[in-house]
Amino acid sequence: MRTNLRFVAAAAAATALIGGALAITSVTASAAPTSLYAPSALVLTVSHPGGSIDTAARAVTLSCMPGASGTHPDPAGGCADLRAADGQLDSLLSTTPGQACMRLWSPVTVTVDGVWQGTRTTWKHTFANACEMNNAVEQSSLLNF
């Protein structure tokens, strides 16, 4: 009789474990992400800081997953730039001289805020003036908007 009780107790424990595993599995399945892609959505702005209010002169949106979209003038090129730079936006700034710029201090700030491949991203770069900004970003599909 003891053997049967042990068997019944073991069977009950196994059933409880299996039932618990099924419950855990169903909870895990319902917590699954709604997309197979890590989110990538950014807001890019150009502003002229230094006044009483820093307002964006231009702003665009860019989403890269599952496809390139947004108000950015070249979403596919912008997403390709991000992938090539592996999210390191400083590498997208050109160091080759472009047109000659006056040595005028009229700062222009470019910002990128949002999520890149599921990771929060914030980037900011201030240029001495619009001419220097244009020289630095002219080769970048992402930053030339």
N, CA, C and O atoms as a GROMACS GRO file, in nm:
protein
  580
    1MET      N    1   0.082  -0.118   0.000
    1MET     CA    2   0.000   0.000   0.000
    1MET      C    3   0.087   0.125   0.000
    1MET      O    4   0.055   0.225  -0.064
    2ARG      N    5   0.199   0.119   0.073
    2ARG     CA    6   0.289   0.234   0.075
    2ARG      C    7   0.341   0.265  -0.064
    2ARG      O    8   0.352   0.382  -0.100
    3THR      N    9   0.372   0.166  -0.140
    3THR     CA   10   0.422   0.186  -0.276
    3THR      C   11   0.318   0.258  -0.359
    3THR      O   12   0.351   0.348  -0.436
    4ASN      N   13   0.192   0.219  -0.346
    4ASN     CA   14   0.085   0.284  -0.421
    4ASN      C   15   0.068   0.429  -0.379
    4ASN      O   16   0.045   0.516  -0.463
    5LEU      N   17   0.080   0.458  -0.250
    5LEU     CA   18   0.067   0.596  -0.203
    5LEU      C   19   0.181   0.681  -0.256
    5LEU      O   20   0.162   0.796  -0.295
    6ARG      N   21   0.302   0.623  -0.257
    6ARG     CA   22   0.416   0.696  -0.312
    6ARG      C   23   0.394   0.724  -0.460
    6ARG      O   24   0.423   0.832  -0.510
    7PHE      N   25   0.342   0.622  -0.530
    7PHE     CA   26   0.316   0.639  -0.673
    7PHE      C   27   0.211   0.747  -0.696
    7PHE      O   28   0.228   0.832  -0.784
    8VAL      N   29   0.104   0.746  -0.619
    8VAL     CA   30  -0.003   0.845  -0.631
    8VAL      C   31   0.051   0.984  -0.598
    8VAL      O   32   0.020   1.081  -0.667
    9ALA      N   33   0.132   0.993  -0.492
    9ALA     CA   34   0.189   1.123  -0.454
    9ALA      C   35   0.283   1.174  -0.563
    9ALA      O   36   0.281   1.292  -0.595
   10ALA      N   37   0.365   1.085  -0.619
   10ALA     CA   38   0.456   1.124  -0.727
   10ALA      C   39   0.377   1.166  -0.850
   10ALA      O   40   0.413   1.263  -0.917
   11ALA      N   41   0.272   1.095  -0.881
   11ALA     CA   42   0.189   1.129  -0.998
   11ALA      C   43   0.121   1.264  -0.977
   11ALA      O   44   0.111   1.344  -1.070
   12ALA      N   45   0.073   1.288  -0.855
   12ALA     CA   46   0.009   1.416  -0.826
   12ALA      C   47   0.109   1.531  -0.836
   12ALA      O   48   0.078   1.637  -0.890
   13ALA      N   49   0.230   1.508  -0.784
   13ALA     CA   50   0.334   1.612  -0.794
   13ALA      C   51   0.371   1.638  -0.939
   13ALA      O   52   0.389   1.754  -0.977
   14ALA      N   53   0.383   1.534  -1.020
   14ALA     CA   54   0.415   1.550  -1.161
   14ALA      C   55   0.305   1.626  -1.233
   14ALA      O   56   0.332   1.713  -1.316
   15THR      N   57   0.180   1.592  -1.200
   15THR     CA   58   0.068   1.662  -1.263
   15THR      C   59   0.070   1.809  -1.224
   15THR      O   60   0.046   1.895  -1.309
   16ALA      N   61   0.098   1.838  -1.098
   16ALA     CA   62   0.104   1.977  -1.054
   16ALA      C   63   0.217   2.051  -1.124
   16ALA      O   64   0.201   2.166  -1.165
   17LEU      N   65   0.333   1.984  -1.140
   17LEU     CA   66   0.445   2.046  -1.210
   17LEU      C   67   0.411   2.073  -1.354
   17LEU      O   68   0.438   2.180  -1.407
   18ILE      N   69   0.350   1.973  -1.419
   18ILE     CA   70   0.314   1.991  -1.560
   18ILE      C   71   0.210   2.101  -1.574
   18ILE      O   72   0.220   2.185  -1.663
   19GLY      N   73   0.111   2.102  -1.484
   19GLY     CA   74   0.009   2.208  -1.486
   19GLY      C   75   0.072   2.344  -1.464
   19GLY      O   76   0.036   2.442  -1.529
   20GLY      N   77   0.168   2.351  -1.370
   20GLY     CA   78   0.239   2.477  -1.344
   20GLY      C   79   0.321   2.519  -1.463
   20GLY      O   80   0.326   2.637  -1.496
   21ALA      N   81   0.385   2.421  -1.528
   21ALA     CA   82   0.465   2.453  -1.647
   21ALA      C   83   0.377   2.504  -1.758
   21ALA      O   84   0.415   2.595  -1.832
   22LEU      N   85   0.259   2.444  -1.771
   22LEU     CA   86   0.166   2.492  -1.874
   22LEU      C   87   0.121   2.634  -1.844
   22LEU      O   88   0.110   2.717  -1.934
   23ALA      N   89   0.096   2.661  -1.716
   23ALA     CA   90   0.056   2.796  -1.678
   23ALA      C   91   0.168   2.894  -1.705
   23ALA      O   92   0.145   3.004  -1.756
   24ILE      N   93   0.290   2.855  -1.672
   24ILE     CA   94   0.404   2.943  -1.696
   24ILE      C   95   0.423   2.964  -1.845
   24ILE      O   96   0.450   3.075  -1.890
   25THR      N   97   0.409   2.857  -1.922
   25THR     CA   98   0.423   2.867  -2.066
   25THR      C   99   0.320   2.962  -2.124
   25THR      O  100   0.352   3.042  -2.212
   26SER      N  101   0.197   2.953  -2.076
   26SER     CA  102   0.094   3.040  -2.132
   26SER      C  103   0.120   3.186  -2.093
   26SER      O  104   0.093   3.276  -2.173
   27VAL      N  105   0.171   3.211  -1.973
   27VAL     CA  106   0.204   3.347  -1.934
   27VAL      C  107   0.318   3.398  -2.019
   27VAL      O  108   0.315   3.512  -2.066
   28THR      N  109   0.419   3.316  -2.040
   28THR     CA  110   0.534   3.356  -2.121
   28THR      C  111   0.491   3.384  -2.263
   28THR      O  112   0.536   3.481  -2.323
   29ALA      N  113   0.405   3.301  -2.317
   29ALA     CA  114   0.359   3.320  -2.455
   29ALA      C  115   0.282   3.451  -2.468
   29ALA      O  116   0.293   3.519  -2.571
   30SER      N  117   0.204   3.488  -2.367
   30SER     CA  118   0.127   3.611  -2.378
   30SER      C  119   0.216   3.735  -2.360
   30SER      O  120   0.178   3.845  -2.400
   31ALA      N  121   0.334   3.717  -2.299
   31ALA     CA  122   0.424   3.829  -2.279
   31ALA      C  123   0.522   3.844  -2.396
   31ALA      O  124   0.615   3.925  -2.389
   32ALA      N  125   0.503   3.766  -2.502
   32ALA     CA  126   0.592   3.772  -2.618
   32ALA      C  127   0.581   3.908  -2.685
   32ALA      O  128   0.474   3.970  -2.683
   33PRO      N  129   0.690   3.956  -2.745
   33PRO     CA  130   0.684   4.085  -2.813
   33PRO      C  131   0.587   4.082  -2.931
   33PRO      O  132   0.563   3.976  -2.989
   34THR      N  133   0.533   4.197  -2.963
   34THR     CA  134   0.437   4.204  -3.073
   34THR      C  135   0.505   4.211  -3.208
   34THR      O  136   0.438   4.202  -3.311
   35SER      N  137   0.636   4.226  -3.212
   35SER     CA  138   0.710   4.236  -3.337
   35SER      C  139   0.838   4.155  -3.328
   35SER      O  140   0.893   4.134  -3.219
   36LEU      N  141   0.884   4.109  -3.442
   36LEU     CA  142   1.010   4.036  -3.446
   36LEU      C  143   1.130   4.130  -3.450
   36LEU      O  144   1.244   4.084  -3.439
   37TYR      N  145   1.107   4.260  -3.466
   37TYR     CA  146   1.214   4.356  -3.484
   37TYR      C  147   1.229   4.442  -3.360
   37TYR      O  148   1.131   4.480  -3.296
   38ALA      N  149   1.354   4.473  -3.326
   38ALA     CA  150   1.378   4.569  -3.218
   38ALA      C  151   1.334   4.707  -3.268
   38ALA      O  152   1.361   4.742  -3.383
   39PRO      N  153   1.268   4.785  -3.184
   39PRO     CA  154   1.220   4.914  -3.230
   39PRO      C  155   1.334   5.010  -3.267
   39PRO      O  156   1.438   5.014  -3.201
   40SER      N  157   1.313   5.084  -3.372
   40SER     CA  158   1.408   5.186  -3.416
   40SER      C  159   1.327   5.305  -3.466
   40SER      O  160   1.280   5.305  -3.580
   41ALA      N  161   1.310   5.404  -3.381
   41ALA     CA  162   1.234   5.523  -3.417
   41ALA      C  163   1.304   5.644  -3.358
   41ALA      O  164   1.332   5.648  -3.238
   42LEU      N  165   1.333   5.743  -3.442
   42LEU     CA  166   1.411   5.858  -3.401
   42LEU      C  167   1.343   5.989  -3.440
   42LEU      O  168   1.265   5.994  -3.535
   43VAL      N  169   1.374   6.094  -3.365
   43VAL     CA  170   1.336   6.230  -3.400
   43VAL      C  171   1.466   6.307  -3.416
   43VAL      O  172   1.549   6.309  -3.325
   44LEU      N  173   1.485   6.370  -3.531
   44LEU     CA  174   1.605   6.449  -3.560
   44LEU      C  175   1.565   6.595  -3.568
   44LEU      O  176   1.465   6.629  -3.632
   45THR      N  177   1.642   6.683  -3.504
   45THR     CA  178   1.611   6.826  -3.507
   45THR      C  179   1.735   6.908  -3.538
   45THR      O  180   1.848   6.867  -3.512
   46VAL      N  181   1.711   7.024  -3.594
   46VAL     CA  182   1.812   7.128  -3.612
   46VAL      C  183   1.758   7.251  -3.540
   46VAL      O  184   1.647   7.296  -3.567
   47SER      N  185   1.838   7.305  -3.448
   47SER     CA  186   1.791   7.424  -3.375
   47SER      C  187   1.903   7.527  -3.365
   47SER      O  188   2.020   7.498  -3.388
   48HIS      N  189   1.863   7.647  -3.331
   48HIS     CA  190   1.956   7.759  -3.316
   48HIS      C  191   1.953   7.800  -3.169
   48HIS      O  192   1.874   7.886  -3.130
   49PRO      N  193   2.041   7.740  -3.086
   49PRO     CA  194   2.038   7.770  -2.943
   49PRO      C  195   2.093   7.909  -2.915
   49PRO      O  196   2.154   7.973  -3.000
   50GLY      N  197   2.069   7.954  -2.794
   50GLY     CA  198   2.127   8.080  -2.752
   50GLY      C  199   2.025   8.189  -2.732
   50GLY      O  200   2.052   8.287  -2.662
   51GLY      N  201   1.909   8.177  -2.790
   51GLY     CA  202   1.805   8.276  -2.769
   51GLY      C  203   1.735   8.251  -2.638
   51GLY      O  204   1.780   8.169  -2.558
   52SER      N  205   1.626   8.319  -2.616
   52SER     CA  206   1.552   8.298  -2.492
   52SER      C  207   1.484   8.162  -2.491
   52SER      O  208   1.462   8.103  -2.385
   53ILE      N  209   1.450   8.112  -2.610
   53ILE     CA  210   1.388   7.980  -2.622
   53ILE      C  211   1.459   7.905  -2.734
   53ILE      O  212   1.474   7.956  -2.845
   54ASP      N  213   1.503   7.782  -2.704
   54ASP     CA  214   1.562   7.697  -2.807
   54ASP      C  215   1.449   7.626  -2.880
   54ASP      O  216   1.385   7.535  -2.826
   55THR      N  217   1.424   7.668  -3.002
   55THR     CA  218   1.319   7.604  -3.080
   55THR      C  219   1.381   7.537  -3.201
   55THR      O  220   1.481   7.582  -3.256
   56ALA      N  221   1.319   7.429  -3.241
   56ALA     CA  222   1.368   7.355  -3.356
   56ALA      C  223   1.333   7.430  -3.484
   56ALA      O  224   1.218   7.466  -3.507
   57ALA      N  225   1.435   7.452  -3.567
   57ALA     CA  226   1.410   7.512  -3.698
   57ALA      C  227   1.355   7.407  -3.794
   57ALA      O  228   1.273   7.437  -3.881
   58ARG      N  229   1.400   7.282  -3.776
   58ARG     CA  230   1.353   7.169  -3.856
   58ARG      C  231   1.346   7.047  -3.765
   58ARG      O  232   1.425   7.033  -3.672
   59ALA      N  233   1.252   6.961  -3.793
   59ALA     CA  234   1.241   6.834  -3.721
   59ALA      C  235   1.183   6.730  -3.816
   59ALA      O  236   1.090   6.758  -3.891
   60VAL      N  237   1.240   6.610  -3.811
   60VAL     CA  238   1.190   6.500  -3.891
   60VAL      C  239   1.187   6.374  -3.806
   60VAL      O  240   1.255   6.366  -3.703
   61THR      N  241   1.107   6.278  -3.848
   61THR     CA  242   1.102   6.149  -3.782
   61THR      C  243   1.159   6.043  -3.874
   61THR      O  244   1.156   6.056  -3.996
   62LEU      N  245   1.212   5.937  -3.813
   62LEU     CA  246   1.268   5.826  -3.891
   62LEU      C  247   1.244   5.697  -3.816
   62LEU      O  248   1.279   5.684  -3.698
   63SER      N  249   1.184   5.601  -3.884
   63SER     CA  250   1.164   5.468  -3.829
   63SER      C  251   1.230   5.369  -3.923
   63SER      O  252   1.212   5.378  -4.045
   64CYS      N  253   1.307   5.276  -3.868
   64CYS     CA  254   1.384   5.184  -3.953
   64CYS      C  255   1.336   5.040  -3.951
   64CYS      O  256   1.382   4.961  -4.033
   65MET      N  257   1.246   5.003  -3.863
   65MET     CA  258   1.200   4.865  -3.858
   65MET      C  259   1.049   4.861  -3.851
   65MET      O  260   0.991   4.937  -3.773
   66PRO      N  261   0.985   4.778  -3.926
   66PRO     CA  262   1.039   4.677  -4.016
   66PRO      C  263   1.083   4.733  -4.150
   66PRO      O  264   1.155   4.666  -4.224
   67GLY      N  265   1.042   4.854  -4.184
   67GLY     CA  266   1.088   4.918  -4.306
   67GLY      C  267   1.120   5.063  -4.278
   67GLY      O  268   1.079   5.118  -4.175
   68ALA      N  269   1.192   5.126  -4.368
   68ALA     CA  270   1.228   5.267  -4.351
   68ALA      C  271   1.107   5.354  -4.381
   68ALA      O  272   1.044   5.341  -4.486
   69SER      N  273   1.076   5.445  -4.287
   69SER     CA  274   0.962   5.535  -4.307
   69SER      C  275   0.981   5.658  -4.218
   69SER      O  276   1.075   5.666  -4.139
   70GLY      N  277   0.892   5.753  -4.233
   70GLY     CA  278   0.895   5.874  -4.153
   70GLY      C  279   0.894   5.997  -4.240
   70GLY      O  280   0.879   5.988  -4.362
   71THR      N  281   0.910   6.113  -4.178
   71THR     CA  282   0.910   6.239  -4.252
   71THR      C  283   1.049   6.278  -4.300
   71THR      O  284   1.065   6.380  -4.366
   72HIS      N  285   1.148   6.197  -4.269
   72HIS     CA  286   1.285   6.221  -4.316
   72HIS      C  287   1.284   6.218  -4.469
   72HIS      O  288   1.216   6.134  -4.527
   73PRO      N  289   1.358   6.309  -4.537
   73PRO     CA  290   1.354   6.312  -4.684
   73PRO      C  291   1.411   6.186  -4.751
   73PRO      O  292   1.376   6.158  -4.866
   74ASP      N  293   1.497   6.111  -4.683
   74ASP     CA  294   1.553   5.988  -4.739
   74ASP      C  295   1.556   5.881  -4.630
   74ASP      O  296   1.663   5.851  -4.576
   75PRO      N  297   1.440   5.823  -4.596
   75PRO     CA  298   1.438   5.727  -4.486
   75PRO      C  299   1.526   5.605  -4.511
   75PRO      O  300   1.594   5.560  -4.418
   76ALA      N  301   1.528   5.551  -4.630
   76ALA     CA  302   1.611   5.433  -4.659
   76ALA      C  303   1.759   5.467  -4.644
   76ALA      O  304   1.834   5.389  -4.585
   77GLY      N  305   1.802   5.581  -4.695
   77GLY     CA  306   1.941   5.623  -4.683
   77GLY      C  307   1.978   5.652  -4.539
   77GLY      O  308   2.088   5.617  -4.495
   78GLY      N  309   1.887   5.715  -4.464
   78GLY     CA  310   1.913   5.743  -4.322
   78GLY      C  311   1.930   5.615  -4.241
   78GLY      O  312   2.019   5.606  -4.157
   79CYS      N  313   1.844   5.517  -4.266
   79CYS     CA  314   1.854   5.389  -4.194
   79CYS      C  315   1.982   5.315  -4.235
   79CYS      O  316   2.046   5.252  -4.151
   80ALA      N  317   2.019   5.323  -4.362
   80ALA     CA  318   2.143   5.261  -4.408
   80ALA      C  319   2.264   5.326  -4.340
   80ALA      O  320   2.358   5.256  -4.300
   81ASP      N  321   2.262   5.459  -4.326
   81ASP     CA  322   2.370   5.529  -4.255
   81ASP      C  323   2.380   5.482  -4.110
   81ASP      O  324   2.489   5.456  -4.060
   82LEU      N  325   2.266   5.470  -4.044
   82LEU     CA  326   2.266   5.424  -3.904
   82LEU      C  327   2.323   5.284  -3.891
   82LEU      O  328   2.404   5.257  -3.801
   83ARG      N  329   2.283   5.195  -3.980
   83ARG     CA  330   2.336   5.058  -3.975
   83ARG      C  331   2.486   5.057  -4.001
   83ARG      O  332   2.561   4.987  -3.932
   84ALA      N  333   2.531   5.134  -4.099
   84ALA     CA  334   2.674   5.139  -4.132
   84ALA      C  335   2.756   5.197  -4.016
   84ALA      O  336   2.868   5.153  -3.991
   85ALA      N  337   2.700   5.294  -3.947
   85ALA     CA  338   2.770   5.358  -3.834
   85ALA      C  339   2.752   5.279  -3.705
   85ALA      O  340   2.814   5.313  -3.603
   86ASP      N  341   2.669   5.176  -3.707
   86ASP     CA  342   2.639   5.096  -3.589
   86ASP      C  343   2.594   5.186  -3.474
   86ASP      O  344   2.629   5.163  -3.358
   87GLY      N  345   2.516   5.289  -3.508
   87GLY     CA  346   2.464   5.379  -3.407
   87GLY      C  347   2.560   5.485  -3.358
   87GLY      O  348   2.521   5.570  -3.278
   88GLN      N  349   2.687   5.484  -3.402
   88GLN     CA  350   2.787   5.583  -3.360
   88GLN      C  351   2.776   5.704  -3.453
   88GLN      O  352   2.844   5.710  -3.556
   89LEU      N  353   2.693   5.799  -3.418
   89LEU     CA  354   2.659   5.908  -3.508
   89LEU      C  355   2.774   6.004  -3.536
   89LEU      O  356   2.776   6.067  -3.641
   90ASP      N  357   2.870   6.016  -3.446
   90ASP     CA  358   2.984   6.103  -3.473
   90ASP      C  359   3.060   6.059  -3.597
   90ASP      O  360   3.122   6.140  -3.666
   91SER      N  361   3.056   5.930  -3.626
   91SER     CA  362   3.129   5.878  -3.744
   91SER      C  363   3.064   5.922  -3.875
   91SER      O  364   3.125   5.908  -3.981
   92LEU      N  365   2.943   5.976  -3.870
   92LEU     CA  366   2.876   6.023  -3.991
   92LEU      C  367   2.914   6.166  -4.028
   92LEU      O  368   2.879   6.213  -4.136
   93LEU      N  369   2.984   6.235  -3.940
   93LEU     CA  370   3.024   6.373  -3.969
   93LEU      C  371   3.148   6.373  -4.058
   93LEU      O  372   3.246   6.304  -4.030
   94SER      N  373   3.142   6.450  -4.164
   94SER     CA  374   3.253   6.458  -4.259
   94SER      C  375   3.364   6.544  -4.201
   94SER      O  376   3.339   6.647  -4.139
   95THR      N  377   3.487   6.500  -4.222
   95THR     CA  378   3.603   6.578  -4.177
   95THR      C  379   3.674   6.642  -4.296
   95THR      O  380   3.771   6.717  -4.276
   96THR      N  381   3.629   6.615  -4.417
   96THR     CA  382   3.691   6.677  -4.534
   96THR      C  383   3.635   6.817  -4.551
   96THR      O  384   3.516   6.840  -4.530
   97PRO      N  385   3.720   6.911  -4.589
   97PRO     CA  386   3.672   7.049  -4.602
   97PRO      C  387   3.573   7.061  -4.718
   97PRO      O  388   3.590   7.000  -4.823
   98GLY      N  389   3.472   7.138  -4.695
   98GLY     CA  390   3.373   7.166  -4.799
   98GLY      C  391   3.393   7.309  -4.846
   98GLY      O  392   3.506   7.353  -4.870
   99GLN      N  393   3.283   7.379  -4.858
   99GLN     CA  394   3.294   7.520  -4.897
   99GLN      C  395   3.357   7.601  -4.784
   99GLN      O  396   3.347   7.563  -4.668
  100ALA      N  397   3.420   7.712  -4.819
  100ALA     CA  398   3.481   7.800  -4.720
  100ALA      C  399   3.371   7.869  -4.639
  100ALA      O  400   3.273   7.918  -4.694
  101CYS      N  401   3.389   7.870  -4.508
  101CYS     CA  402   3.289   7.930  -4.419
  101CYS      C  403   3.350   8.050  -4.347
  101CYS      O  404   3.469   8.054  -4.316
  102MET      N  405   3.265   8.149  -4.322
  102MET     CA  406   3.307   8.265  -4.244
  102MET      C  407   3.325   8.222  -4.098
  102MET      O  408   3.258   8.130  -4.052
  103ARG      N  409   3.412   8.287  -4.029
  103ARG     CA  410   3.433   8.256  -3.888
  103ARG      C  411   3.333   8.337  -3.806
  103ARG      O  412   3.368   8.434  -3.739
  104LEU      N  413   3.211   8.295  -3.814
  104LEU     CA  414   3.099   8.362  -3.749
  104LEU      C  415   3.042   8.267  -3.644
  104LEU      O  416   3.016   8.151  -3.673
  105TRP      N  417   3.021   8.316  -3.522
  105TRP     CA  418   2.960   8.233  -3.419
  105TRP      C  419   2.810   8.255  -3.420
  105TRP      O  420   2.759   8.354  -3.368
  106SER      N  421   2.741   8.160  -3.480
  106SER     CA  422   2.594   8.157  -3.483
  106SER      C  423   2.555   8.010  -3.472
  106SER      O  424   2.518   7.947  -3.571
  107PRO      N  425   2.563   7.953  -3.350
  107PRO     CA  426   2.555   7.809  -3.331
  107PRO      C  427   2.428   7.743  -3.386
  107PRO      O  428   2.318   7.799  -3.381
  108VAL      N  429   2.450   7.624  -3.438
  108VAL     CA  430   2.342   7.540  -3.488
  108VAL      C  431   2.362   7.403  -3.424
  108VAL      O  432   2.471   7.347  -3.429
  109THR      N  433   2.256   7.350  -3.363
  109THR     CA  434   2.265   7.220  -3.295
  109THR      C  435   2.178   7.118  -3.366
  109THR      O  436   2.062   7.143  -3.397
  110VAL      N  437   2.238   7.001  -3.390
  110VAL     CA  438   2.164   6.889  -3.448
  110VAL      C  439   2.149   6.785  -3.337
  110VAL      O  440   2.246   6.750  -3.269
  111THR      N  441   2.027   6.735  -3.318
  111THR     CA  442   2.002   6.632  -3.216
  111THR      C  443   1.934   6.513  -3.280
  111THR      O  444   1.860   6.525  -3.378
  112VAL      N  445   1.961   6.397  -3.222
  112VAL     CA  446   1.893   6.273  -3.259
  112VAL      C  447   1.850   6.209  -3.128
  112VAL      O  448   1.934   6.179  -3.043
  113ASP      N  449   1.721   6.187  -3.112
  113ASP     CA  450   1.666   6.126  -2.990
  113ASP      C  451   1.570   6.016  -3.029
  113ASP      O  452   1.494   6.029  -3.125
  114GLY      N  453   1.572   5.909  -2.953
  114GLY     CA  454   1.478   5.800  -2.976
  114GLY      C  455   1.535   5.667  -2.938
  114GLY      O  456   1.609   5.654  -2.841
  115VAL      N  457   1.499   5.566  -3.017
  115VAL     CA  458   1.541   5.429  -2.992
  115VAL      C  459   1.604   5.374  -3.118
  115VAL      O  460   1.546   5.382  -3.226
  116TRP      N  461   1.724   5.319  -3.105
  116TRP     CA  462   1.793   5.255  -3.218
  116TRP      C  463   1.817   5.109  -3.181
  116TRP      O  464   1.889   5.080  -3.085
  117GLN      N  465   1.757   5.018  -3.255
  117GLN     CA  466   1.766   4.874  -3.234
  117GLN      C  467   1.737   4.837  -3.088
  117GLN      O  468   1.809   4.757  -3.027
  118GLY      N  469   1.631   4.896  -3.035
  118GLY     CA  470   1.585   4.864  -2.900
  118GLY      C  471   1.658   4.934  -2.788
  118GLY      O  472   1.625   4.911  -2.671
  119THR      N  473   1.755   5.019  -2.818
  119THR     CA  474   1.832   5.089  -2.715
  119THR      C  475   1.807   5.239  -2.724
  119THR      O  476   1.810   5.297  -2.833
  120ARG      N  477   1.784   5.300  -2.610
  120ARG     CA  478   1.762   5.446  -2.604
  120ARG      C  479   1.885   5.517  -2.656
  120ARG      O  480   1.997   5.486  -2.616
  121THR      N  481   1.865   5.612  -2.747
  121THR     CA  482   1.976   5.684  -2.810
  121THR      C  483   1.952   5.834  -2.800
  121THR      O  484   1.843   5.883  -2.828
  122THR      N  485   2.055   5.906  -2.759
  122THR     CA  486   2.053   6.052  -2.759
  122THR      C  487   2.188   6.099  -2.811
  122THR      O  488   2.293   6.055  -2.764
  123TRP      N  489   2.184   6.189  -2.909
  123TRP     CA  490   2.307   6.243  -2.968
  123TRP      C  491   2.284   6.390  -2.995
  123TRP      O  492   2.175   6.431  -3.036
  124LYS      N  493   2.387   6.470  -2.972
  124LYS     CA  494   2.377   6.615  -2.992
  124LYS      C  495   2.512   6.666  -3.038
  124LYS      O  496   2.616   6.630  -2.983
  125HIS      N  497   2.510   6.750  -3.140
  125HIS     CA  498   2.634   6.812  -3.186
  125HIS      C  499   2.604   6.958  -3.223
  125HIS      O  500   2.509   6.987  -3.295
  126THR      N  501   2.687   7.049  -3.171
  126THR     CA  502   2.670   7.191  -3.200
  126THR      C  503   2.782   7.235  -3.292
  126THR      O  504   2.900   7.211  -3.266
  127PHE      N  505   2.743   7.301  -3.400
  127PHE     CA  506   2.836   7.356  -3.499
  127PHE      C  507   2.844   7.506  -3.479
  127PHE      O  508   2.751   7.567  -3.426
  128ALA      N  509   2.956   7.566  -3.522
  128ALA     CA  510   2.976   7.711  -3.506
  128ALA      C  511   2.872   7.791  -3.584
  128ALA      O  512   2.828   7.897  -3.540
  129ASN      N  513   2.833   7.740  -3.701
  129ASN     CA  514   2.733   7.809  -3.783
  129ASN      C  515   2.674   7.710  -3.884
  129ASN      O  516   2.718   7.596  -3.893
  130ALA      N  517   2.576   7.756  -3.959
  130ALA     CA  518   2.507   7.669  -4.055
  130ALA      C  519   2.599   7.622  -4.166
  130ALA      O  520   2.583   7.510  -4.214
  131CYS      N  521   2.694   7.704  -4.208
  131CYS     CA  522   2.788   7.666  -4.313
  131CYS      C  523   2.872   7.546  -4.268
  131CYS      O  524   2.889   7.450  -4.343
  132GLU      N  525   2.925   7.552  -4.146
  132GLU     CA  526   3.005   7.440  -4.094
  132GLU      C  527   2.920   7.315  -4.076
  132GLU      O  528   2.968   7.204  -4.100
  133MET      N  529   2.796   7.333  -4.034
  133MET     CA  530   2.706   7.219  -4.022
  133MET      C  531   2.684   7.154  -4.159
  133MET      O  532   2.694   7.032  -4.172
  134ASN      N  533   2.656   7.236  -4.259
  134ASN     CA  534   2.632   7.182  -4.394
  134ASN      C  535   2.754   7.107  -4.446
  134ASN      O  536   2.739   7.001  -4.508
  135ASN      N  537   2.874   7.158  -4.423
  135ASN     CA  538   2.996   7.089  -4.463
  135ASN      C  539   3.008   6.953  -4.394
  135ASN      O  540   3.047   6.854  -4.457
  136ALA      N  541   2.976   6.948  -4.266
  136ALA     CA  542   2.994   6.826  -4.188
  136ALA      C  543   2.890   6.718  -4.220
  136ALA      O  544   2.920   6.599  -4.211
  137VAL      N  545   2.770   6.759  -4.257
  137VAL     CA  546   2.662   6.660  -4.276
  137VAL      C  547   2.630   6.631  -4.422
  137VAL      O  548   2.545   6.547  -4.450
  138GLU      N  549   2.695   6.699  -4.518
  138GLU     CA  550   2.654   6.687  -4.657
  138GLU      C  551   2.669   6.546  -4.712
  138GLU      O  552   2.596   6.510  -4.805
  139GLN      N  553   2.758   6.464  -4.659
  139GLN     CA  554   2.778   6.328  -4.710
  139GLN      C  555   2.691   6.227  -4.637
  139GLN      O  556   2.690   6.109  -4.673
  140SER      N  557   2.617   6.269  -4.536
  140SER     CA  558   2.535   6.178  -4.456
  140SER      C  559   2.389   6.188  -4.494
  140SER      O  560   2.328   6.295  -4.484
  141SER      N  561   2.332   6.078  -4.539
  141SER     CA  562   2.189   6.076  -4.570
  141SER      C  563   2.107   6.097  -4.445
  141SER      O  564   2.000   6.158  -4.450
  142LEU      N  565   2.156   6.048  -4.331
  142LEU     CA  566   2.081   6.061  -4.207
  142LEU      C  567   2.076   6.205  -4.159
  142LEU      O  568   1.969   6.257  -4.130
  143LEU      N  569   2.192   6.272  -4.152
  143LEU     CA  570   2.200   6.404  -4.092
  143LEU      C  571   2.173   6.518  -4.188
  143LEU      O  572   2.156   6.632  -4.144
  144ASN      N  573   2.169   6.492  -4.316
  144ASN     CA  574   2.143   6.596  -4.414
  144ASN      C  575   1.995   6.597  -4.448
  144ASN      O  576   1.952   6.542  -4.549
  145PHE      N  577   1.918   6.661  -4.362
  145PHE     CA  578   1.772   6.666  -4.381
  145PHE      C  579   1.718   6.807  -4.383
  145PHE      O  580   1.598   6.827  -4.399
   0.00000   0.00000   0.00000
